[in-house]
Amino acid sequence: MSEAISLSKEETAALESIDAALSRTSGTEGLDLGDLCKKYQAIRGPLELLIKIVKKIPGIGARVAAALEFLMGLADIACPV
């Protein structure tokens, strides 16, 4: 049986923030790099918190978090602040 992951109000708000930012468009089709970077910068902070949530997943969390951190590293290179 799987265990539910308990989320704090801050973690729940971060997930809702990411969902709201990403639901405004249907994927990345038609977006240029500038648009993608704006979207990434809008969700970067909540993504960092999401990684902490993902790490709580038994068995696969650390590996999934490492993959997300790698992808965020690529996005940081493509979209410098």
C-alpha positions in Angstrom: 0.0 0.0 0.0 1.3 3.5 -0.8 1.7 6.2 1.7 0.4 9.7 1.1 3.0 12.4 1.1 2.0 15.2 3.5 2.6 18.6 2.0 2.9 21.9 3.9 0.9 25.0 2.9 4.0 26.4 1.2 4.6 23.2 -0.8 0.9 23.1 -1.8 1.1 26.7 -2.9 4.2 26.0 -4.9 2.5 23.2 -6.8 -0.6 25.4 -7.4 1.7 28.2 -8.7 3.4 25.8 -11.2 0.1 24.4 -12.3 -1.4 27.9 -12.9 1.7 29.1 -14.8 1.8 26.0 -17.0 -2.0 25.8 -17.6 -2.0 29.1 -19.5 -0.5 27.5 -22.6 -0.8 24.2 -24.3 2.8 23.0 -24.2 5.7 24.8 -25.8 4.5 24.8 -29.4 4.6 28.3 -30.9 6.7 29.7 -28.0 10.1 31.2 -28.7 13.1 31.0 -26.3 12.2 34.3 -24.8 8.6 33.1 -23.9 10.0 29.8 -22.6 12.5 31.7 -20.4 9.8 33.9 -19.0 7.7 30.9 -18.2 10.7 29.1 -16.6 11.7 32.1 -14.5 8.1 32.3 -13.3 8.1 28.7 -12.0 11.8 28.3 -11.1 11.3 29.0 -7.4 8.3 26.7 -7.0 10.3 24.1 -8.9 13.0 24.2 -6.4 10.5 23.5 -3.7 8.9 20.8 -5.8 12.3 19.0 -5.9 12.2 18.8 -2.1 8.7 17.2 -2.4 9.9 14.7 -5.0 12.8 13.7 -2.8 10.2 12.4 -0.3 9.0 9.7 -2.7 10.4 6.4 -1.6 12.6 4.5 -4.0 12.6 6.9 -7.0 12.5 10.3 -5.5 16.2 11.0 -5.3 16.7 10.0 -8.9 13.8 12.0 -10.2 14.9 15.0 -8.2 18.4 14.6 -9.7 16.9 14.6 -13.2 14.9 17.7 -12.5 17.9 19.5 -11.1 19.9 18.6 -14.2 17.1 19.9 -16.5 16.9 23.1 -14.4 20.6 23.5 -14.8 20.2 23.4 -18.6 17.3 25.9 -18.3 19.5 28.2 -16.2 22.2 28.2 -18.9 19.6 28.8 -21.6 17.7 31.4 -19.6 20.2 33.4 -17.5 18.7 35.9 -15.1 
